[in-house]
């Protein structure tokens, strides 16, 4: 794995490089901007790599990400933000990047998030899920204090539902919860039967509507 840190802040680049030393994501080199990296020829490897980007130029974001993703082996691209900006996050994900994290993320959560990215999972701050749930409840009249899953799903099943809410495939859920993939399949089947739903998308929507608790600590960014 080859990791590049991109951004004009030399201090943050150095801190991120030190943070990832002696991990599978140890940094190979850096660049001042995504534009600089997207036009490089020789120095950029053609095997798997991860780009960790700060201070994106949103006006040219689509073009530079498109150039990078058009490579023989497209890189995984993760952006770091100082504060949660939902407008910025929407633009960045729309450009085709693979993750949006906050600079204050813990080292353990950072490594876990990067591993999820390399498994094909889009990663984002857990705070955004909390905001979605809070927004839903502010606009939902006449809701009782008890959620529909109370007394219906087991604690493990509720954890699986939270993972489904984040769009994780079964193999990633199994890795996150330290259980077998076949066990995840059984849990999902049982959950769908218990709540009377026909698929994972319906389950994710239902879970959001019913406010299936906070995320497990292992999933928080």
C-alpha positions as CSV (number, residue, x, y, z in Angstrom):
1,X,0.0,0.0,0.0
2,X,1.3,3.5,-0.9
3,X,-0.1,6.5,0.9
4,X,0.3,10.1,-0.2
5,X,-0.5,13.1,1.9
6,X,-1.8,16.1,0.0
7,X,-2.2,19.7,1.2
8,X,-0.5,23.0,1.7
9,X,-0.3,22.7,5.4
10,X,3.2,21.2,5.9
11,X,2.5,20.9,9.7
12,X,-0.6,18.8,9.2
13,X,1.1,16.7,6.5
14,X,4.0,16.0,8.9
15,X,1.6,15.1,11.7
16,X,-0.4,12.7,9.6
17,X,2.8,11.1,8.3
18,X,4.1,10.5,11.8
19,X,0.7,9.2,12.9
20,X,0.8,6.5,10.1
21,X,4.4,5.4,10.6
22,X,4.8,1.7,11.1
23,X,1.3,1.0,9.8
24,X,0.2,-0.5,6.5
25,X,-0.7,3.1,5.5
26,X,2.8,4.6,6.1
27,X,3.2,7.7,3.8
28,X,5.3,7.4,0.7
29,X,5.5,11.1,-0.2
30,X,3.4,14.3,-0.3
31,X,2.1,17.0,-2.6
32,X,0.9,20.6,-2.1
33,X,-2.3,20.0,-4.0
34,X,-4.5,17.5,-5.7
35,X,-3.8,19.3,-9.0
36,X,-0.1,18.7,-8.6
37,X,-0.6,15.0,-7.9
38,X,-3.1,14.5,-10.7
39,X,-0.6,15.7,-13.3
40,X,2.4,13.8,-12.1
41,X,3.7,11.0,-14.3
42,X,6.7,9.2,-12.9
43,X,6.5,9.5,-9.1
44,X,2.9,8.2,-8.8
45,X,2.8,4.4,-8.4
46,X,0.5,2.4,-10.6
47,X,-0.4,-0.1,-7.8
48,X,-2.8,0.5,-4.9
49,X,-2.5,3.7,-3.1
50,X,-4.5,6.0,-0.7
51,X,-4.5,9.8,-1.0
52,X,-5.1,11.7,2.2
53,X,-6.2,15.2,1.2
54,X,-6.6,18.5,3.2
55,X,-7.7,21.9,2.0
56,X,-9.3,20.8,-1.3
57,X,-9.8,23.3,-4.2
58,X,-13.5,22.6,-4.7
59,X,-13.6,24.6,-7.9
60,X,-11.4,22.1,-9.6
61,X,-12.3,19.1,-7.5
62,X,-14.3,17.1,-10.1
63,X,-11.7,17.4,-12.8
64,X,-8.7,16.4,-10.6
65,X,-10.5,13.5,-9.0
66,X,-11.7,12.3,-12.4
67,X,-8.1,12.4,-13.7
68,X,-6.9,10.4,-10.7
69,X,-9.7,7.8,-10.9
70,X,-9.0,7.3,-14.6
71,X,-5.6,5.7,-13.8
72,X,-4.9,2.1,-14.5
73,X,-5.3,1.4,-10.8
74,X,-7.5,4.2,-9.4
75,X,-6.5,5.4,-5.9
76,X,-8.7,5.6,-2.9
77,X,-9.2,9.3,-1.9
78,X,-10.0,10.5,1.6
79,X,-10.5,14.1,2.5
80,X,-9.9,15.6,5.9
81,X,-11.9,18.6,7.2
82,X,-11.4,20.8,10.3
83,X,-15.1,21.0,11.0
84,X,-18.2,19.2,9.7
85,X,-19.6,21.0,6.7
86,X,-22.4,19.1,5.2
87,X,-22.4,21.2,2.0
88,X,-18.7,20.6,1.5
89,X,-19.1,16.9,2.3
90,X,-21.9,16.6,-0.3
91,X,-19.7,18.2,-3.0
92,X,-16.7,16.0,-2.1
93,X,-18.6,12.8,-2.2
94,X,-20.3,13.8,-5.5
95,X,-16.9,14.3,-7.0
96,X,-16.2,10.6,-6.5
97,X,-14.0,10.5,-3.4
98,X,-14.2,7.5,-1.0
99,X,-14.1,9.2,2.4
100,X,-14.6,12.4,4.4
101,X,-13.1,12.5,7.9
102,X,-12.5,15.2,10.5
103,X,-8.9,16.2,11.4
104,X,-9.5,15.5,15.1
105,X,-10.2,11.8,14.4
106,X,-8.4,9.4,16.8
107,X,-5.5,7.4,15.5
108,X,-7.4,4.1,16.1
109,X,-10.5,5.4,14.3
110,X,-8.3,6.7,11.4
111,X,-6.7,3.3,10.8
112,X,-10.0,1.6,11.0
113,X,-11.6,4.1,8.6
114,X,-8.8,3.7,6.0
115,X,-9.2,-0.1,6.2
116,X,-12.9,0.3,5.5
117,X,-12.1,2.5,2.5
118,X,-9.9,-0.1,1.0
119,X,-12.7,-2.6,1.4
120,X,-15.0,-0.4,-0.7
121,X,-16.9,1.3,2.1
122,X,-17.6,5.1,2.0
123,X,-16.6,6.6,5.3
124,X,-17.9,9.7,6.9
125,X,-18.0,11.3,10.4
126,X,-20.4,9.5,12.7
127,X,-21.8,12.9,13.7
128,X,-23.6,13.1,10.3
129,X,-25.7,10.1,11.2
130,X,-26.6,11.8,14.6
131,X,-27.6,14.9,12.7
132,X,-29.8,13.0,10.4
133,X,-31.5,11.2,13.3
134,X,-31.9,14.5,15.2
135,X,-33.4,16.2,12.2
136,X,-35.9,13.4,11.7
137,X,-37.0,13.5,15.3
138,X,-37.4,17.2,15.3
139,X,-39.8,16.9,12.4
140,X,-41.7,13.8,13.5
141,X,-44.9,14.7,15.5
142,X,-46.5,12.5,18.2
143,X,-43.6,10.0,18.6
144,X,-43.4,8.2,21.9
145,X,-40.3,7.6,23.8
146,X,-40.1,3.9,23.0
147,X,-38.6,2.8,19.7
148,X,-40.2,0.1,17.6
149,X,-37.2,-2.2,18.0
150,X,-37.3,-2.2,21.8
151,X,-38.0,-5.7,22.9
152,X,-37.9,-7.0,19.3
153,X,-34.2,-7.0,18.3
154,X,-31.4,-8.3,20.3
155,X,-28.4,-6.1,21.2
156,X,-26.3,-7.9,18.5
157,X,-29.1,-7.5,15.9
158,X,-29.3,-3.7,16.7
159,X,-25.5,-3.5,16.1
160,X,-26.0,-5.2,12.7
161,X,-28.7,-2.7,11.8
162,X,-26.5,0.2,12.6
163,X,-23.9,-1.2,10.2
164,X,-26.5,-1.7,7.5
165,X,-27.4,2.0,8.0
166,X,-23.9,2.9,7.0
167,X,-24.1,0.8,3.8
168,X,-21.7,-1.8,4.9
169,X,-21.7,-5.2,3.1
170,X,-21.9,-8.4,5.1
171,X,-18.1,-9.1,5.0
172,X,-17.4,-5.6,6.4
173,X,-20.0,-6.0,9.1
174,X,-18.5,-9.3,10.1
175,X,-15.0,-7.7,10.3
176,X,-16.4,-4.8,12.4
177,X,-18.3,-7.0,14.9
178,X,-15.7,-9.8,14.9
179,X,-18.3,-12.5,13.8
180,X,-18.5,-14.8,10.8
181,X,-20.0,-13.5,7.6
182,X,-22.5,-16.4,7.6
183,X,-23.6,-15.2,11.1
184,X,-24.2,-11.7,9.7
185,X,-26.4,-13.2,6.9
186,X,-28.5,-15.0,9.5
187,X,-28.9,-11.9,11.6
188,X,-30.0,-9.8,8.6
189,X,-32.5,-12.5,7.5
190,X,-33.9,-12.7,11.1
191,X,-34.1,-8.9,11.4
192,X,-36.0,-8.5,8.2
193,X,-38.4,-11.1,9.3
194,X,-38.9,-9.6,12.7
195,X,-39.6,-6.1,11.4
196,X,-41.5,-7.2,8.3
197,X,-39.3,-5.6,5.7
198,X,-38.2,-6.8,2.3
199,X,-34.5,-5.7,2.0
200,X,-31.5,-3.8,3.3
201,X,-32.5,-0.4,1.9
202,X,-35.9,-0.6,3.6
203,X,-34.2,-1.7,6.8
204,X,-31.8,1.3,6.7
205,X,-34.7,3.7,6.2
206,X,-36.7,2.0,9.0
207,X,-33.7,2.2,11.3
208,X,-33.3,5.9,10.7
209,X,-37.0,6.5,11.3
210,X,-37.0,4.5,14.5
211,X,-33.7,6.0,15.8
212,X,-31.8,2.8,16.4
213,X,-29.5,4.2,19.1
214,X,-26.0,5.6,18.9
215,X,-23.3,3.9,16.7
216,X,-21.1,1.3,18.3
217,X,-17.9,2.8,19.6
218,X,-15.9,0.8,17.1
219,X,-17.7,2.6,14.3
220,X,-17.3,6.2,15.5
221,X,-15.0,8.5,13.6
